[in-house]
Amino acid sequence: MISIFLIFYFIFNLVSGERGLFSYFKKKELLSNLKNEEVLLISKIEDIDHKNSLLSTNLDLDYVEILIRERFLFGKNGETIYLIKKDEK
């Protein structure tokens, strides 16, 4: 009787609980999601660092022109600017 109880006890603790099998798979999935998010954030940081370097160390006039056109909707003389609105659903 005691041996059956011990077997059920160990099987229950192996499967459930904070160190159990189900918890292991949840933590493994969480780790995978966090690694994917880390890769995404690192790529965003690299993109921002690149844009920052275009504006700080060696000023890139083409990039400045792109920023002015996008943010302030400025154009050169004789150009026509068209605003295209996306359908909001």
N, C-alpha and C positions, 0 to 999 in steps of 0.2 A: 504494500500500500504506500509506504514511504517512497519507494523507488519510482512508482508511477507519479506521485506528486512531484518529485524532483524532476522527472523527465518533462512533465507539463510546465513546470516552473521555468526550466531552461529554454524550452521551445517558445514559451510566451515572451520571455525576455529577449530572445534572439530575434523575434519578428517585430515586436512592438517596443515602445519606449523611446527614449532620446538617443540611445545607441543601437536601436534595432535596424532591421533590414529596410523597413518602409522609410524611416528617417534618413537612412543612408541614400536612398534613391532621391528623396526630396532635396537633400543637401547637394547631391551630385548635379541635379538639374539647376539648382540655384547657382552653383559655381559656374556651370556652363553659360547661363544667362549673364552673369557678372563679367565673365571673360569676353563675351560678345559685346557687351556695353563698353568695356574697357577699350577694345579695339576701335569701336566707333568714336569714343571720346578722344583717343589718341590721334585719330585721323583728323578730327575737327580741330584739335590743338595745333597740329602741323599746318593745316590750312590757314589758321589765324596767324601763326608765326610767319608763314610765307607772306601773307598780306601785310603784316606789320613791317616786315623787312623791306617791302616795296615802298613803304611810306616813310621809313625812318633813316636807314643808313644811306642808301643811294636812291634818291627820289626818282621814281619811275613816272614820267609825265603821262604815258599812255594809261597807266592804271588810275592816275588822278583824274584823267578825262573820263574814264569809264565810271568812276564814282560820281563825278559831277553830273553826268548824263542820267545815271540811274536814280540818284537821290533827289536832285534838284530839278530834273527834267529840263536841263539846258541843252541847247543845240547850237550849231554854228549858223552863221548868216545864210539865209536861203534854204535852210532845212525845215521840213515840216515834221512835227512830233505827233505821233498817233498813240493814244492810250487805248489799250485793249483790256476790257474788264472780263474776268473769268466768271462763268455762270456759278452763282451761289445756290446750292440746293440744300 
